[in-house]
Amino acid sequence: MVQEKIEKFEGFFKETIDFFTELKINNDKLWFDLHRGLYEDYVLGAAKSFIVAMGTRLKELSPMIIADPRTNKSLFRINRDMRFSKDKSPYKTHMSTIFWDGDLPRMESSVFYFHLEPPRISLGVGIYKFTRPQLEEYRNSVVHPKYGKQLSGIYKKVTGKGYEFSGKKYKKIPVGFDPEHPSADFLLYEGIHVGKDFEIPEEFYSERFIDFCYKPFKDMLPVQQWLSELTKRA
């Protein structure tokens, strides 16, 4: 098997933005096929270069991080799953990449996440939805004197820097847990994901974009580490 040659990351392109902007207007197979070269050169190629470069840099924060530039690994596929959706648009009008930590499948791991949807980008960390064993361990950790205190401290520190916690779904405290517990609000989450949106910065078009992403990822690292330890206990 010949290994794909991936170019050094030197930034995304104006054409990267143009592609998704036009795809929102022309979301059909005919248009996509006519512009497949634009997609492969300015979206797919740039994304793979970004994954390799960002993954290398993230090893400074998490040495076991996995950055695999293949589609359905670190790079989400652009085709939408329309089987259970009323929206029959065939393509996603955004690009997403993840870098996951540990031996678990990528969607069960604590991840670093990058999302491009012009005119904005999003950077985040977390687990979108816990598996059943993870959810059980998460709830026990929330009320644990050590792990729960760690999570509360991380929440204050990270939200104090402008990052938003998401994942709250449940309306009632689970049966068997004290609704008066100081950390009871965390029991309403089905996953923990933390992030922040940014307008597309100048750095997006140069190799300096790696540094731009690294700073928020480092800020959110305590969340990623707390969740990574949780998955080992689950």
C-alpha positions in Angstrom: 0.0 0.0 0.0 1.5 3.4 -1.1 1.4 5.9 1.7 -0.3 9.2 0.7 2.1 12.2 0.5 0.7 15.0 2.7 2.1 18.5 2.1 3.4 20.7 5.0 0.7 22.8 6.4 1.0 26.4 5.4 -2.5 27.5 6.1 -5.9 27.2 4.6 -7.0 29.1 1.5 -9.5 31.7 0.4 -10.8 29.0 -1.8 -11.5 26.8 1.3 -14.0 29.5 2.4 -15.3 30.0 -1.1 -16.1 26.3 -1.5 -18.3 26.1 1.6 -19.9 29.4 0.9 -21.0 28.3 -2.5 -21.9 24.8 -1.4 -24.5 26.3 0.9 -26.2 27.7 -2.2 -25.6 24.7 -4.5 -25.9 21.7 -2.2 -26.4 19.0 -4.9 -24.3 16.2 -6.4 -24.0 17.9 -9.9 -22.4 21.1 -8.4 -20.2 19.1 -6.1 -18.9 16.8 -9.0 -18.2 19.9 -11.1 -16.1 21.4 -8.2 -14.6 18.2 -6.9 -11.1 19.4 -7.9 -11.6 22.6 -5.7 -12.7 20.4 -2.8 -9.8 18.0 -3.1 -7.1 20.7 -3.5 -8.3 23.4 -1.2 -10.4 21.6 1.4 -9.4 18.0 1.6 -5.7 18.5 1.0 -5.4 21.5 3.4 -7.4 19.6 6.1 -5.1 16.6 6.0 -2.0 18.9 6.3 -3.7 20.7 9.2 -4.4 17.4 11.0 -0.8 16.2 10.7 0.6 19.5 11.9 -1.9 20.1 14.7 -1.6 16.5 15.8 2.2 16.9 16.1 1.7 20.1 18.2 -0.9 18.6 20.4 1.5 15.9 21.5 3.0 18.6 23.7 -0.2 18.6 25.6 -1.2 15.0 25.3 1.6 12.6 24.2 -0.8 9.8 23.3 -3.0 11.9 21.0 -4.0 10.3 17.8 -4.1 12.4 14.6 -5.1 10.3 11.6 -5.7 12.3 8.4 -7.9 9.7 6.8 -11.6 10.3 6.2 -13.7 8.9 9.1 -10.7 9.0 11.4 -9.6 12.6 12.3 -11.4 14.0 9.3 -15.2 13.7 9.3 -16.7 12.8 5.9 -18.4 15.6 3.9 -21.3 13.4 2.9 -24.4 13.7 5.1 -26.2 10.7 6.5 -29.7 11.4 5.1 -31.4 8.1 6.2 -33.2 9.5 9.2 -33.2 13.2 8.3 -35.9 15.3 6.7 -33.1 17.5 5.2 -32.0 15.6 2.1 -29.0 17.9 1.3 -26.3 15.5 0.4 -23.3 17.4 1.8 -22.2 19.0 5.0 -21.5 22.7 4.6 -18.8 22.6 7.2 -15.6 20.7 7.9 -14.7 19.0 11.2 -11.6 17.3 12.6 -10.9 15.6 15.9 -7.8 14.4 17.7 -8.5 11.7 20.2 -6.8 10.4 23.3 -6.3 6.8 24.3 -7.2 3.3 23.0 -11.0 3.7 22.8 -12.9 4.4 19.5 -12.6 8.1 18.6 -16.2 9.0 19.5 -15.9 7.4 23.0 -12.6 9.2 23.7 -11.8 12.6 25.1 -11.0 14.7 22.0 -9.7 18.0 20.7 -12.1 19.3 18.1 -11.9 21.8 15.2 -14.9 23.0 13.2 -15.0 25.3 10.2 -18.3 26.8 9.1 -17.7 30.1 7.4 -17.6 32.8 8.6 -16.6 31.2 11.9 -14.5 28.5 13.4 -15.0 26.5 16.7 -12.4 24.9 18.9 -13.3 22.6 21.7 -12.5 19.5 23.8 -14.7 16.8 25.3 -16.9 13.8 24.9 -20.1 14.6 23.0 -22.1 11.8 24.6 -21.0 9.3 27.3 -21.4 5.6 26.8 -23.6 4.0 29.4 -20.5 2.8 31.5 -19.0 6.3 31.1 -22.2 8.0 32.2 -22.4 5.9 35.3 -18.7 6.6 36.2 -19.2 10.3 35.4 -22.1 10.6 37.8 -20.2 8.9 40.5 -17.2 11.1 39.8 -19.4 14.3 40.1 -20.3 13.4 43.7 -16.9 12.0 44.6 -15.0 14.2 47.1 -11.9 14.2 44.9 -13.1 14.1 41.3 -16.1 16.3 41.9 -14.0 19.0 43.5 -11.6 18.8 40.6 -14.4 19.2 38.0 -15.9 22.2 39.9 -12.5 23.9 40.0 -11.9 23.2 36.3 -15.3 24.6 35.4 -14.7 27.9 37.2 -11.2 28.2 35.7 -12.2 27.4 32.1 -15.4 29.4 32.0 -13.5 32.3 33.6 -11.4 32.3 30.4 -14.5 32.6 28.2 -15.1 29.0 27.2 -18.6 27.5 27.3 -19.6 24.1 28.9 -22.2 22.2 26.9 -23.8 18.8 27.1 -26.6 19.4 29.6 -29.7 17.4 28.6 -31.6 16.0 31.6 -34.3 17.9 33.4 -34.1 16.0 36.7 -31.4 14.8 39.0 -30.9 11.0 38.4 -32.5 8.7 40.9 -30.2 7.8 43.8 -28.3 11.2 43.8 -28.8 14.1 46.2 -30.4 17.0 44.4 -28.9 19.3 47.1 -25.4 18.2 46.4 -23.1 21.2 45.6 -22.3 19.7 42.2 -25.8 18.4 41.4 -26.1 20.6 38.3 -23.3 18.5 36.6 -25.6 15.4 37.0 -27.8 16.8 34.3 -25.1 16.4 31.6 -25.1 13.5 29.1 -21.6 14.5 27.9 -19.1 17.2 28.6 -17.9 19.4 25.7 -16.3 22.8 26.1 -15.5 25.2 23.4 -15.5 28.7 21.9 -16.4 30.2 18.6 -14.1 32.7 16.7 -14.4 34.7 13.6 -12.0 33.3 11.0 -8.7 35.0 11.9 -5.9 36.2 9.7 -3.8 33.2 10.9 -6.2 30.8 9.2 -4.4 31.5 6.0 -0.9 30.7 7.3 1.1 28.2 9.3 0.5 30.4 12.3 -3.0 28.9 12.5 -1.5 26.0 14.5 -0.4 28.5 17.2 -3.8 30.1 17.1 -5.6 26.8 17.8 -3.0 25.6 20.3 -3.7 28.4 22.8 -7.4 27.6 23.3 -6.6 23.9 23.3 -4.1 24.5 26.1 -6.6 26.6 28.0 -9.2 23.7 27.8 -6.6 21.0 28.5 -7.8 20.4 32.1 -11.2 19.3 30.8 -9.7 17.0 28.3 -7.4 15.5 31.0 -10.2 15.1 33.5 -12.4 13.3 30.9 -9.5 11.1 29.7 -9.0 9.9 33.3 -12.7 9.2 33.6 -12.7 6.9 30.5 -9.9 4.9 32.1 -12.0 4.3 35.2 -15.2 3.5 33.3 
